[in-house]
Amino acid sequence: MIDCKLAETFRNNVKAHRERLNLTQVEFSNLLGVQRTKVADLERGRNIPTLRVVETIANALSVDASSLLTEKVSSKKLSKLA
């Protein structure tokens, strides 16, 4: 696994959006035109995608690419900051 906070945020967001759309890894890989192992490796943090791939994934998930790279701040975290 690659130890990088941004990569961790990206893979967590991709998985969350994929699951929100009720897509399996197989269905999502078919949508992207890649093998399922590529999606599994991405979600496990075994590789870091290029910006072109980030954009392709965002388009497939119907989200803005920046939303895949931005950590979602929970209400618990916000209350601790206050």
N, C-alpha and C positions, 0 to 999 in steps of 0.2 A: 504494500500500500504506500502511496506517495504521501509524505507528511507535509501538507500545505493547507493552510486554513481556507484559502480561496477554492482549491480543488475539492476540499471536503464540503464546503457550502454548495458548490456546483453539483456534485454528485447527489447530495441530499435533496436539493431542489428538483433535479431531474426525476429522481425516483418518486418524490411527492407528487409532482405534476403528472407523471405517468400513471400513478395509482389513482389520482383524482379523476383521470379520464377512463379508469377501469381497463387499462391496457396491460396485458401481460408483457413480459420481456420479449416473447416471440412476436406478438402483435406489433409492438413498438419497433422491433428490429426490422420487421417487414415494411413498416411505414417509412423507416429511414433507408431501407435498401441495404442493410448490413446483416451479418450473421448475429444470432442471439448472443454469442459469446462476447461480441464487441460491446453490447449493451451491459451485459453482466460485468465485464471488466471495468467499464466506465463507472457503474454504480458501486463497485467495490474499491475504486480508487487505484486501479492497476495501471492506468495511463491518464495523461492529461491531454484533452482535446485541443486542436487548433481553434483559433477564433472562427474560422469558416465552419468547422464542425459545431461549435457552440451556436452559431447562427442557424444552421440546419436543424439542430435539435430544438431550438426555440420555435422555429417556424412549424415543425411537426407537432409541437405541444400547444401551438397558438398562444404563445406568450412572448413578451419582449426579452431579448437576450440578456439585458441587464438584470432582469428579475431572477435569472438563474444564477447570477454571480453575487447577488445581494443577500446577506444573512437576514432572515426574518427575526425581528426583535419581538419576543413574547411580552405579554403584559406583565409577567412576573419580573422580567429583566428591567422593564421600564420602571416598575415600582421600586426596585432596588436602587436605581439611578437617581430617583427623586429625593 
